[in-house]
């Protein structure tokens, strides 16, 4: 099929020789599947019964691969089916030449993100610190000001007062509702009908409000008037682990926070190395079309083939999980219908050098315009070339996406120039990735429940439906929406299967 997968050095290799099924078996399964799905009938000589597995994992992102890795190590006969021609899900490396890559998907890791860091160490992937020296830049109302990158907190008193008020209210609320089951909180229903914008409005000035939205957009891909306070408080509580309470500071910060490190070789390399070790157990270019419960377990309807499994782990984003499982549970279907994927566009510009560093700038900052509102220095570890990237999210991303490509580029580069100077207007490369256009993701960084959904249907988020289990970063207890959450969810789903 021309599918390609990366080896331990990040180089591409053709995995066709490592397919879980032999070519003859795949042809036989495709023939059987064609007949069962009402497609063109295959020659009788090729028809055969579906192959059986202990567990089928749907989705070869970090969550699905983590689950498969644990199950394989426990001796289970496991098969991973991935619709794309690659592994990694919402992590994706992009070559900028010279053996260097930038990430156009998830990339940052930080303290308390224990599980993704442990998995990376296991497959030999190291981290390096995000560049965080010098000054960050704030642009509000066309006025540019600097503040220390070491703290990441703007120096103007108005912004500082707002942040202190927000921290004083949202962190205790996170402790009240918790990370694991916020729908059980005493005030869950009430908090689930209050928007984050309304919650912050008593201490949110007209000047600060656009910046507040810009930061929220970069975290969730939606605006503050689309975020339930119950969900946000739980998300804040999840920015920690069993030993360290979550906090908004850890969620939003670089130093000591979720943006502290990156992976050498790009974040996708973690998934690539796990997939290489699984070898024949991973099949690419194989979309799963549906699941049906049977007396023996689950019949998996995939494109060109069908498989019987004792158990299935669904490890795909909420819109895709809904399409596969809507008939299995009405209440879980209502949960998934009420979760919309964030809209996040990642724009990157490559330069001969990270010239802003010599000017004492970190490459980080924020603006109130929404476009390219939260930039970062995304240069390779040795700083041999310079890379700036920025998120555009929520309604600002909707506006940006409607523009022609050349105008999108100009808009982003003009914002980069506001941050670091006019040299930013002349990159050697310009890269953008809009995750809403990806058929097998449909948005980024995470699925966000609409008002009232989490308190009404949250108890179905992780609950198995008979032999069907659920992974994916949205189903994690800690660090949902992040790579660490994806790994945690895969570990939990694997434990459920083994215990069952």
N, C-alpha and C positions, 0 to 999 in steps of 0.2 A: 504493500500500500504506500510505500515511500515514507512511512512514518520514521521520525528520527528522535533520538533520545541522547542525552549527554552522559558521558562517562565521568569518572572521578576527577578528571582534569578539567571538566567543563567543556570538553570537546564532544562533537556530535558523532554518534555511531548509529548504525541501522540496527534496530532490535528485532528485525523480522526473524532472525535465527533463534531469538530468545522468546518467541511467542509462546504463551501458555499452552496453546493447542498446536499440534503439527499442522502443516498445510492441508493434509488429507482430512484431518479431523475438522479443521475450520470449514473446509468445503462441505463436509457432511453436515455440520451444524448449520451452516448457512442455508443448505437445501432444506433441512427440516424446518428451520425458522421461516423460510419463505412460504412453505405450505401452511404452517400454523397461523401466519399473519395475513393470509389471503393474497400473497404476492404470486408472481409467476411460479407455477408448479415446477419443481426440480425433477430431473430424471430419476426414476425409481431406484436406479443403481446407486445413487448418491445419498438417498434418504436414510436417516438413522435417528435413533432416539437422542434427545438432548443429553449432553454431558452433565454429570453431577459433581458438585463441589460442596465442601463443608460450608464455606462462606463466600459470597460474592460481595465485593466492595464496589460501590458505584461512585466513581470520582477519584482521580489520581492527583489531587492536591495534597497539601501537607497532612490534612486530617485523614483522608482515606489511606494514604501511604503509611502513616503512622500505625493505623489500625491493622493494616495488612502485615506490616513488619512484626508486630507483636503476635499476631495469630500464626504467622508462618513459623516464628521461633517456638511457638507452643505445639508445633506439629500438625496444625490444621491445614487442610487442602484449601487454599484461598486463591481467588482470582480477582484482580482489579480491572474494571472496565472503565476506560476513559474516552470521552467523545472527541477530545482534541487530538492533534498530532504531537502533543507534548505533555509532559507532566508539570506539576507546579501550581495549577489553579490560578489564584490571584497573585502569585509571584511570577515574575517574568523578566529575564535579563535581555538587554539590547546591546549589541556590539557597537562600539564607537571606533573600532579599529585598533591595531597594535596590541591585540590580546586584552584590551580593556573592555569592560562592560559597565552599563548603568542599569539600574532597576526601573522599570516602568510600572511596577506593581508594588506590593508591600516590601519594605526593606529594613525598617528600624527595629532594634531590640534594645531592652534595657533591664535594669535591676528588677528582680522578682519574676521575670519571664523565664522561669527556671526550666521549663520543659523544652522549649525550642532551643535554648542554649545547650541543654544536655543532649538533645538529638544531634545538633550541629557538631558537638565535640565527638559524639560516637562515630560520625561519618567523616571526621577530619576537616571540618570547616571552622576556621578561626574568625574572630571579630577584630575590628579596628574602630577607634573612636571617631564619631562625627566631628568635623571641624567646628570648634566652638570657642574660638579665640577672638579677641578684639571686641568690636561693637556690633550689635544688631541695629536695624534701621526701622523706624516707625514713620509711616507716611499717612497723615490725617489732614483732610481738607487742603491737600497740596503742600502742607508744611512737613518738612523732613527733620527728624530728630534722632539722636543716637542714644543707646543705652547699653549697659554691659551685657555681653553674651554670657558671662559667667552666671548671672542671675536669671537672664531671660525676662526680666520684668521692666517694662517701660518706666522711665524716670519721672514722668509728669505726675503730679499729685492726684489728678482726677482719675487716671487709670489705676494707680496704685490703690486708691481708696476703693474703687470698684472691685478690684481683684481680692482685696482683703475681705470685703463684705461677702463676696461670692464664696470664697474658701470657707469663711466662718459658717456659712449656711449649708453648702452642698456636701461637705465632708461628713458632718454629723448626720445629715439625712441619708447619706450612703451607708453609714453604720447602722442606721435605723432599719433600712429596708434590706440590706445585705446583698451579697453577690449571687447566692445560690438559688434563692426562691423569693424574689421580691414580691410576687403575687400573694404571698402569705402575710405580708406586712399588715399591721393594724390599719394603716391609712392607705392601703394600696389603691383601692378604687378611686379615692379622692385625689391622690397624687397623680394617678394615671390620666386624669382629665385636665390637668394644669400643664400649660406649655412652659418650656424653659424660658421663653421670652417674658411671659407673665410673671413667672417666679422671680426673675431678675429685675423686672421693671421698677420696683421701688428704689433701686440704687443704680439704675442704668440710664446714663444721660444720652441725649440725642447725639452727641459727638462720639461717644464710645460705642453705641449700638452697632454701627456697621463693622467695627473691628471685632466685636463680640461674635457677630454672625460669621465673619471670616474665619475665626478660630474654630467655631463649631463646624463650619463647612469642611475644614481640613480633617477633623476627627471623624465626622459621621457622613459627610456628603449631603447633608440637609440643613435647612435653616432653623434657627432657634424656635420659631413659632410652629415647627413641625415635630418637635421633640417633646415627649412626655417627661415630666419631672421624675416619675417613678422609674422610667427607663434610664434616664441620665444618672440618677442617684445610684442605681444598681451598677451601671457601667463604671462609675467612679469607684464604687466599692470593689469592683472586679479588677481595678488597677493595683493589684497587690497579689498576695498569696495567703496560704493558711496561717502564716506567721506574721505577716506584715499587712495591716489594714490598708485598703486602697485609698488613694487621695487624688484630687484634681491636679495637684502640683505634679505628682508622678506621671499622670496621664498626659499632661501638656508640655512637660519640660524636656530639655535636651540633657543638660548635666543632671545626673541622678534620676532621669526620667525615661520615658518610653522611646525617646529619640537619641539615646546615648551612643549606641554602637551600630555598625553595619557589618555585613559578612564579606570577608575577602572572597572575591570571585563572584559576588552578587548573590542575592538571597535565593534565587531559583536553584542554585547548585545544591542546596540541602536536599530538596525534593529529588533532584536528578541522581544524587548519590544513593539515596534510599531506594529509588526505583531500580537502579543498576543492581543493587544487592538482591532485590526481589526477582530480577531477571525475567524468567518465563511466566511469572505470575501476573505481569502487567500487560494488558492489551490496549493499544492506542487505536484511534480512529474507529471506536466502537460505541456509538451512542446507545444508551439504554432508553427504550421507548415506553416501557411500562413494567409493572410488577403485579403478580396475581398470587394470592395465597392458595396453597394446595394442601392436601392431606399430609404431604411429606415436608412441607416447608414453603418455599417461594419459587414460582416460575418467573424467571427473568427474561423479558422480551427485549433483546438487543437488536440493533440493525444487523441483519444477515444471519443471526443465529439466536438460539434459545438455550437457556441453561437452567437446570434445577439446582437449588441450593437449600441446605438446611436452614441457613440464616442469611440475611442481607444487611449490610450497613450502607445507608444512604448518606453520602458525604459530599453533597453539592449545595450551591446557594439556594436560599428559600424559594425563588420562583421555579427552579428546576425540580426541587424536592416536591413542590405542590403538584406539578404535572405528573410526577411518578406515583404519588401516594394519595391523591385527593379522594379516591374511592375507599381508602382503608379506614379513615377516621374522620367523621364530620368535624369534630372539635379541633383536631390538628389542622384540618384544611382551613378552618376559619382563622386560626393563628397565622398560617402561611399567607392566606389572602390579605391579611392585615399587615404584612411586613413588606415595605417597599425598599428596594435597593437604593443606597445613596448614589448621587451622581457626582463623580470626582474625575476631573481631567488632570493629568500630570504632564506638564510641559517642561522640557529640558533644553538647555543651550550649552554647546561645547565651545570652548575657547582654547587658544594655544597655551595659556597659563591661567591659574586662578588669581588674576590680577588684583582682585579686591583684597586679598590677604595683605599685599604690600601697602594697601591704603588703611590697614587696621580694621578691616571689616570682616565679619564672620560669614557673610552671605545669607544670614538669617534675618527675619524681620516680619512685618505685617503691614497691610494697608487697609484703607476703608473703602476701596473701590470694588472689591470682590474678585477681580481678575488677577490671577497670579498673586493671591493675597498672602500666602505664607511660604516664602522661599527658604531654600537650604543650599548649602555647599555640598554638591554631590560628586565631587572630584574623586578620582581613584586614590588608594591609600598613599601612594608616593607623590601625589600632587603634580604628576608629570604633565597633565593637562587640567584645565579648569572646567568644571561643570556646575551650572546653576540649575536647580529645578524649583518649580512652585506648583502648589495645588490651586485649582479653581474648583469650587464645589457648590452644591445646592442650586439655587436659582441663577447665580452667577455662571455656573457651568452650563445651565440651560441656555443662557444668553450667548455665551462664548461658542457653544456648539452650533448655533444657528448661523454663525458668520462663515464666509468663505475661508479656506485654509490660509491664504495670504494675510487676511485681516486678523485671523486668530494669532498668527505668528507676530504680526506687528504689535498687537495689543499686549501680548506677553512681554516682548522685548522692551517695549516702552516702560512697562512696570519694572523690569530688571534694571533699566537705566536709572529709574528713580531710586532704586536701592543702592546700586554700586557704581553708577557713572555711565557715560555715553559709550565706553568700550563695549558695553553689553549689547549694543545695537548691531554688532557685526560678528556673530558667532560663525564658527566653521561648520557646525551642524545644528539643526533644530529638530527635536523629537517631541512628539506628543502622543498620548495614549488616552483614549476615552473608553473607559471600561463599560459604559452603557451600550456601546456598539458591539460588544463581544457576545455572541450567541449563547455561549455556555457559561456566562457569568451574569450579564445584564445589569451591571452596576458595581460600584465599589465605594468605600471599603467594606461595608457590611450591610446586612439587612436590618432595617429600623422599623420597629412596631409603631403603628399609628396610635393615636390617642385611644385609650380604653382597651386596647387589644391585649397588652401584657397582663393586666389584672384579670381579664376574663378568660384567657386561654393559655397563659404562660405555663400552667402545669403540664401541658402536652409537649413542651419544647424538647425535652430529652426523653420522654417516656416511650419505650418501645411499643410497637403495635404488633403483638404476637411475635413472630420471628423476624420482624423488620426493626432495625435499630437505626439511630440517627447520630451522625457526627457533623462536622462543619463548625467553623469558628463561632457562628451564632448560637450554637448549643453548649458552649463552654460555660463553666462556672466563673473562672478567672480569665481575664484578658480576652473576653469575647471581642470579635472584630479584628484581632491581631493574629500574627503567625503563632504566637504562644497559645492562644485560645484554640487554634486549629489543632495543634498537637495534643493539647489537653483533652479535647473532645474525642480525638481518635483513640487516645489511650483509654478513656472511659468507655467508649463503645466496644472496644476490644475486650475489656474486662467483663462487660455485660454478656458478651457472646460466650466467653470462656466459662463464666459462672452458670450460664444457662445450659 
